[in-house]
Amino acid sequence: MIDYFIALARKHSEVIRYGIVGGLNTIFGLTLFWLLESVLGIQYLVANAVTWIVCIVLVFFANKYIVFKSNAKEKTVVEMLKFFVFRIAAGLVEMELLYIMVDMVSAPVFLSKCIVTIITIILNYITSKLIVFRVTANLRGNNL
């Protein structure tokens, strides 16, 4: 039974790493957002933008080297540009959803932030996996 779980963890190690890195980044981001918005009294959209900028820089390097194990130095700039473009798109979606939930639906700010975060986590994994840190067959050593 333990061997089954070990094999399952190895098979899905990338998703597990993404979950751990993303989970830590999410906890950090939610904490920073809470500090900026609730403790310092910064307007929630400004607090969200500052949080997003800090977290995106940190998570790029974590995703590159820990999650997707992209060690090609010559690809770093290209990966970073793609990463930022897709994260900006996801960030705009996040801001719009947060605005809708808080200002139009009158949902609580922090609850709204948590719900919107789940949506953007899924969106960010898909774009990172399929576009930003995509490993081609030639880079894996396969000739398909």
C-alpha positions as a printed NumPy array, in Angstrom:
array([[  0.   ,   0.   ,   0.   ],
       [  2.826,   2.414,   0.851],
       [  4.534,   1.51 ,  -2.432],
       [  1.349,   2.511,  -4.247],
       [  1.361,   5.979,  -2.657],
       [  5.08 ,   6.42 ,  -3.331],
       [  4.567,   5.497,  -6.999],
       [  1.587,   7.847,  -7.196],
       [  3.61 ,  10.687,  -5.665],
       [  6.449,  10.099,  -8.126],
       [  4.052,  10.013, -11.052],
       [  2.48 ,  13.322, -10.016],
       [  5.531,  14.97 ,  -8.447],
       [  5.233,  18.083, -10.628],
       [  1.649,  18.707,  -9.514],
       [  2.664,  18.098,  -5.905],
       [  5.573,  20.548,  -6.205],
       [  3.251,  23.085,  -7.848],
       [  0.791,  22.62 ,  -5.001],
       [  3.451,  23.131,  -2.34 ],
       [  5.073,  26.133,  -4.031],
       [  1.705,  27.589,  -4.922],
       [  0.348,  26.908,  -1.455],
       [  3.256,  28.686,   0.204],
       [  2.99 ,  31.561,  -2.273],
       [ -0.77 ,  31.766,  -1.682],
       [ -0.361,  31.831,   2.091],
       [  2.314,  34.507,   1.747],
       [  0.137,  36.488,  -0.684],
       [ -2.999,  36.274,   1.44 ],
       [ -1.009,  37.295,   4.519],
       [  0.572,  40.232,   2.699],
       [ -2.829,  41.261,   1.313],
       [ -4.388,  41.075,   4.785],
       [ -1.556,  43.138,   6.29 ],
       [ -1.785,  45.793,   3.583],
       [ -5.602,  45.971,   3.484],
       [ -6.682,  45.255,   7.053],
       [ -3.739,  46.357,   9.175],
       [ -2.345,  49.262,   7.13 ],
       [ -5.716,  50.306,   5.674],
       [ -4.594,  50.345,   2.044],
       [ -7.486,  50.236,  -0.442],
       [ -8.176,  46.606,  -1.37 ],
       [ -7.407,  46.883,  -5.122],
       [ -4.098,  48.67 ,  -4.417],
       [ -3.257,  46.075,  -1.755],
       [ -4.054,  43.333,  -4.256],
       [ -1.835,  44.907,  -6.95 ],
       [  1.144,  45.252,  -4.571],
       [  0.66 ,  41.69 ,  -3.338],
       [  0.447,  40.409,  -6.891],
       [  3.68 ,  42.113,  -7.999],
       [  5.667,  40.771,  -5.043],
       [  4.277,  37.255,  -5.399],
       [  4.722,  37.012,  -9.172],
       [  8.454,  37.681,  -8.98 ],
       [  8.946,  35.146,  -6.195],
       [  6.824,  32.451,  -7.794],
       [  8.472,  32.77 , -11.236],
       [ 11.789,  31.568,  -9.841],
       [ 10.14 ,  28.918,  -7.671],
       [  8.177,  27.571, -10.642],
       [ 11.163,  27.704, -12.969],
       [ 13.625,  25.88 , -10.748],
       [ 11.513,  23.851,  -8.304],
       [  8.251,  22.959, -10.029],
       [  9.025,  22.658, -13.731],
       [ 12.808,  22.225, -13.301],
       [ 13.65 ,  24.443, -16.25 ],
       [ 17.384,  24.935, -15.864],
       [ 18.105,  26.238, -19.359],
       [ 19.739,  29.614, -18.689],
       [ 19.297,  30.734, -22.294],
       [ 15.508,  30.328, -21.955],
       [ 15.134,  32.341, -18.738],
       [ 14.306,  35.658, -20.394],
       [ 11.799,  34.074, -22.779],
       [ 10.2  ,  32.096, -19.967],
       [ 10.056,  35.188, -17.77 ],
       [  8.387,  37.24 , -20.507],
       [  5.81 ,  34.516, -21.2  ],
       [  5.272,  34.01 , -17.471],
       [  4.683,  37.711, -16.859],
       [  2.346,  38.068, -19.857],
       [  0.168,  35.184, -18.721],
       [  0.31 ,  36.279, -15.078],
       [ -0.678,  39.815, -16.075],
       [ -3.652,  38.349, -17.944],
       [ -4.552,  36.233, -14.918],
       [ -3.997,  39.249, -12.655],
       [ -6.444,  41.312, -14.729],
       [ -8.982,  38.491, -14.505],
       [ -8.366,  38.361, -10.752],
       [ -8.838,  42.12 , -10.322],
       [-12.054,  42.091, -12.344],
       [-13.473,  39.094, -10.457],
       [-12.499,  40.673,  -7.136],
       [-14.172,  43.936,  -8.128],
       [-17.346,  42.113,  -9.21 ],
       [-17.529,  40.081,  -6.01 ],
       [-16.825,  42.966,  -3.631],
       [-18.428,  45.98 ,  -5.309],
       [-21.251,  44.4  ,  -7.296],
       [-22.171,  41.32 ,  -5.269],
       [-21.202,  42.834,  -1.868],
       [-19.312,  39.715,  -0.821],
       [-16.776,  40.088,   2.02 ],
       [-13.357,  41.238,   0.762],
       [-11.214,  38.453,   2.231],
       [-13.646,  35.673,   1.264],
       [-13.774,  37.103,  -2.255],
       [ -9.98 ,  37.159,  -2.398],
       [ -9.826,  33.489,  -1.356],
       [-12.369,  32.377,  -3.979],
       [-10.716,  34.376,  -6.76 ],
       [ -7.311,  32.987,  -5.727],
       [ -8.516,  29.409,  -6.311],
       [ -9.654,  30.327,  -9.822],
       [ -6.352,  32.004, -10.688],
       [ -4.279,  29.128,  -9.269],
       [ -5.929,  26.756, -11.746],
       [ -5.547,  29.2  , -14.637],
       [ -1.868,  29.83 , -13.791],
       [ -0.999,  26.117, -13.585],
       [ -2.509,  25.443, -16.985],
       [ -0.64 ,  28.291, -18.695],
       [  2.655,  27.525, -16.924],
       [  2.492,  23.83 , -17.751],
       [  1.316,  24.09 , -21.343],
       [  2.963,  27.311, -22.522],
       [  5.567,  28.956, -20.272],
       [  7.715,  26.052, -19.054],
       [  6.729,  23.592, -21.766],
       [  9.397,  20.992, -22.408],
       [  9.587,  19.914, -26.02 ],
       [ 10.329,  16.359, -27.081],
       [ 13.794,  17.355, -28.293],
       [ 14.711,  18.818, -24.921],
       [ 13.664,  15.566, -23.249],
       [ 15.875,  13.589, -25.588],
       [ 12.999,  12.005, -27.464],
       [ 12.683,  12.13 , -31.185],
       [  8.952,  12.042, -31.776]])
